Amino acid sequence: MELIEYPDGEMMMIDLAGKLASELRQSLLNHDHVSFAVPGGTTPGPVFDNLCSANLDWSRVHVMLTDERWVPESSDRSNTRLLRRRLLTNRAAAATYVPLYADAPTPEDKLAELQEALKPELPLSLVLLGMGADMHTASIFPGADQLDLALNGTDTLVAMRAPGAPEPRITLSARVLREAMSRHIVIVGNDKREALERANGMSPSEAPVAAILPGTIVHWAES
């Protein structure tokens, strides 16, 4: 794990957006298209605000979420809704969006179909992840019902239900995240810095983010 510390959050978001844009450009030199997986939630929003105007061939970038809440895009809880507002706009509106949600009562109803659609995107070119204070990443939560499958299984996607999560989730597995050609984690605040340091010495079953820390670049600012 490589840790990059920034003097403030605004500088981190601008710098990280530049790094991601540079990696996407580099990958496009060698591939017909690149696959770029990103988190939902509030932390990466400023990264997206800066990245969406990057001057690169977005028409060859396939964007997907690392995980999604099993709710329609009309819901305020939808990560897809956030992504369309913050990333898939400006120049990045030309990107292809690869969904992790389909209209069905449960993620299990569409799991096979969604996994099939992801096959052309693997291995992922570039992944940006977040991390919770409970040391979860994507929707791989400690105490989740399918935690062992998400950490140790060979599936691409895992349907997940976790304590405190009000709806089912669907998440990329740790295997898929580890096999990505480049990985970054962005975190803000002392609580998450402390959680990261704890996770670095824990088992993935206790701290799921530990499963993908080796070889990952972590970007941190205090606020």
C-alpha positions as CSV (number, residue, x, y, z in Angstrom):
1,M,0.0,0.0,0.0
2,E,1.2,3.5,-0.9
3,L,-0.2,6.4,1.1
4,I,-0.2,9.9,-0.3
5,E,-1.1,12.7,2.2
6,Y,-2.5,16.1,1.0
7,P,-2.5,19.4,2.9
8,D,-6.3,19.8,2.3
9,G,-9.2,18.0,0.7
10,E,-9.7,20.4,-2.2
11,M,-6.1,20.0,-3.4
12,M,-6.5,16.2,-3.1
13,M,-9.6,16.1,-5.2
14,I,-8.1,18.2,-8.0
15,D,-4.8,16.3,-7.9
16,L,-6.5,12.9,-7.8
17,A,-8.7,13.8,-10.8
18,G,-5.6,14.7,-12.7
19,K,-4.0,11.4,-11.9
20,L,-7.0,9.4,-12.9
21,A,-7.3,11.3,-16.2
22,S,-3.7,10.7,-16.9
23,E,-4.0,6.9,-16.3
24,L,-7.1,6.7,-18.5
25,R,-5.3,8.5,-21.3
26,Q,-2.3,6.1,-21.0
27,S,-4.5,3.1,-21.0
28,L,-6.4,4.3,-24.1
29,L,-3.1,4.3,-26.0
30,N,-3.0,0.5,-25.7
31,H,-6.6,-0.5,-25.7
32,D,-9.7,0.0,-27.8
33,H,-11.6,0.9,-24.7
34,V,-10.9,1.1,-21.0
35,S,-13.1,0.1,-18.0
36,F,-13.3,2.6,-15.1
37,A,-15.0,1.6,-11.8
38,V,-15.9,4.3,-9.3
39,P,-17.6,4.5,-5.9
40,G,-20.9,6.1,-4.9
41,G,-21.3,8.1,-1.8
42,T,-20.4,11.8,-1.1
43,T,-16.6,11.6,-0.8
44,P,-15.7,11.2,-4.5
45,G,-18.1,13.9,-5.7
46,P,-15.5,16.6,-6.0
47,V,-13.2,14.2,-7.8
48,F,-15.9,13.7,-10.4
49,D,-16.6,17.4,-10.6
50,N,-13.0,17.9,-11.7
51,L,-12.6,14.7,-13.8
52,C,-15.7,15.1,-15.9
53,S,-14.1,18.0,-17.9
54,A,-10.8,16.1,-18.6
55,N,-9.7,16.3,-22.2
56,L,-9.6,12.6,-23.2
57,D,-11.5,10.3,-25.5
58,W,-14.4,9.6,-23.2
59,S,-16.3,7.8,-26.0
60,R,-13.9,4.8,-25.4
61,V,-14.3,4.9,-21.6
62,H,-16.7,2.4,-20.0
63,V,-17.8,3.7,-16.6
64,M,-19.3,1.5,-13.9
65,L,-19.9,1.6,-10.1
66,T,-17.9,-0.5,-7.7
67,D,-21.2,-1.2,-6.0
68,E,-24.8,-0.1,-6.1
69,R,-27.8,0.0,-3.8
70,W,-30.6,-2.1,-5.2
71,V,-32.9,0.8,-5.8
72,P,-34.1,2.5,-9.1
73,E,-32.3,5.5,-10.4
74,S,-35.3,7.7,-9.4
75,S,-34.3,7.0,-5.7
76,D,-32.2,9.5,-3.7
77,R,-30.3,6.5,-2.5
78,S,-29.2,5.5,-6.1
79,N,-25.4,5.8,-6.7
80,T,-26.2,5.8,-10.4
81,R,-28.2,9.0,-10.0
82,L,-25.2,10.6,-8.3
83,L,-22.9,9.4,-11.0
84,R,-25.0,10.9,-13.8
85,R,-25.1,14.2,-12.0
86,R,-21.4,14.5,-11.0
87,L,-19.3,12.4,-13.4
88,L,-21.3,11.5,-16.6
89,T,-21.6,15.1,-17.6
90,N,-19.5,17.7,-19.5
91,R,-16.9,15.9,-21.7
92,A,-17.5,12.6,-19.7
93,A,-21.1,12.5,-21.0
94,A,-19.7,10.7,-24.0
95,A,-18.6,7.7,-21.8
96,T,-20.5,4.4,-21.9
97,Y,-22.2,3.6,-18.6
98,V,-22.3,-0.1,-17.6
99,P,-25.0,-0.5,-14.9
100,L,-25.0,-2.7,-11.9
101,Y,-28.8,-2.4,-11.4
102,A,-31.7,-3.7,-13.3
103,D,-35.4,-3.5,-12.6
104,A,-36.2,-6.5,-10.4
105,P,-37.2,-7.1,-6.8
106,T,-33.8,-8.5,-5.7
107,P,-30.2,-8.4,-7.0
108,E,-30.3,-12.2,-7.2
109,D,-32.9,-11.9,-10.0
110,K,-30.5,-10.2,-12.3
111,L,-27.1,-11.3,-11.0
112,A,-26.3,-13.7,-13.9
113,E,-27.4,-11.2,-16.5
114,L,-25.3,-8.3,-15.0
115,Q,-22.2,-10.6,-14.6
116,E,-22.5,-11.5,-18.3
117,A,-22.6,-7.8,-19.3
118,L,-19.4,-7.2,-17.3
119,K,-17.3,-9.9,-19.0
120,P,-16.0,-7.5,-21.8
121,E,-14.8,-5.1,-19.1
122,L,-12.5,-7.4,-17.2
123,P,-9.9,-7.0,-16.0
124,L,-10.8,-3.5,-15.0
125,S,-8.4,-0.8,-16.3
126,L,-8.8,1.6,-13.3
127,V,-10.6,1.5,-10.0
128,L,-11.3,4.3,-7.6
129,L,-12.7,3.1,-4.2
130,G,-13.8,4.7,-1.0
131,M,-13.6,3.2,2.5
132,G,-15.9,3.5,5.5
133,A,-14.9,4.0,9.1
134,D,-16.0,0.4,9.6
135,M,-13.3,-0.6,7.1
136,H,-15.7,-1.7,4.3
137,T,-15.0,-0.9,0.7
138,A,-17.4,-1.1,-2.2
139,S,-20.3,-3.0,-0.5
140,I,-18.0,-5.6,1.1
141,F,-19.1,-5.0,4.7
142,P,-17.9,-6.7,7.9
143,G,-20.7,-8.9,9.1
144,A,-22.4,-9.0,5.7
145,D,-24.3,-12.2,4.7
146,Q,-22.1,-13.0,1.7
147,L,-18.8,-11.7,3.1
148,D,-16.9,-14.9,2.5
149,L,-18.1,-15.2,-1.1
150,A,-17.2,-11.5,-1.8
151,L,-13.7,-11.9,-0.3
152,N,-12.8,-15.4,-1.4
153,G,-15.1,-16.4,-4.2
154,T,-14.5,-16.3,-7.9
155,D,-17.8,-14.6,-8.9
156,T,-17.6,-11.1,-10.5
157,L,-20.6,-9.7,-8.6
158,V,-22.0,-10.5,-5.2
159,A,-25.4,-9.7,-3.8
160,M,-24.9,-8.3,-0.3
161,R,-27.0,-7.6,2.7
162,A,-25.3,-6.0,5.7
163,P,-26.3,-4.9,9.2
164,G,-27.3,-1.2,9.1
165,A,-27.7,-1.1,5.3
166,P,-31.4,-0.3,4.6
167,E,-31.5,-2.1,1.2
168,P,-29.7,-5.0,-0.6
169,R,-26.5,-4.1,-2.4
170,I,-24.6,-5.5,-5.4
171,T,-20.9,-5.3,-5.4
172,L,-17.8,-6.1,-7.4
173,S,-16.0,-9.0,-5.6
174,A,-12.6,-8.6,-4.0
175,R,-11.1,-10.8,-6.8
176,V,-12.3,-8.4,-9.5
177,L,-11.0,-5.4,-7.5
178,R,-7.6,-7.0,-6.9
179,E,-7.2,-7.9,-10.6
180,A,-7.7,-4.3,-11.7
181,M,-4.7,-2.9,-13.5
182,S,-4.6,0.1,-11.2
183,R,-6.4,0.9,-7.9
184,H,-6.8,4.1,-5.8
185,I,-8.7,4.7,-2.6
186,V,-9.7,8.2,-1.5
187,I,-10.5,8.9,2.2
188,V,-11.0,12.1,4.2
189,G,-10.7,12.6,8.0
190,N,-8.7,11.4,10.9
191,D,-11.3,8.7,11.7
192,K,-10.8,7.0,8.3
193,R,-7.0,7.4,8.5
194,E,-7.1,5.6,11.9
195,A,-9.4,2.9,10.4
196,L,-7.0,2.5,7.5
197,E,-4.0,2.0,9.8
198,R,-6.0,-0.6,11.8
199,A,-7.1,-2.4,8.7
200,N,-3.5,-2.7,7.4
201,G,-2.8,-5.2,10.2
202,M,-6.2,-7.1,10.3
203,S,-7.7,-10.0,8.4
204,P,-10.1,-9.2,5.5
205,S,-13.0,-10.9,7.4
206,E,-12.6,-8.2,10.1
207,A,-11.6,-5.4,7.8
208,P,-12.7,-6.1,4.2
209,V,-10.6,-3.3,2.7
210,A,-7.5,-5.2,3.8
211,A,-8.2,-7.6,0.9
212,I,-7.4,-5.0,-1.7
213,L,-4.8,-2.8,0.1
214,P,-1.6,-4.5,-1.3
215,G,-0.7,-2.6,-4.5
216,T,-3.3,0.1,-3.9
217,I,-2.5,3.8,-3.7
218,V,-4.4,5.6,-0.9
219,H,-5.1,9.3,-1.0
220,W,-5.8,11.0,2.3
221,A,-6.5,14.5,3.5
222,E,-7.6,15.5,7.0
223,S,-10.5,17.7,5.8
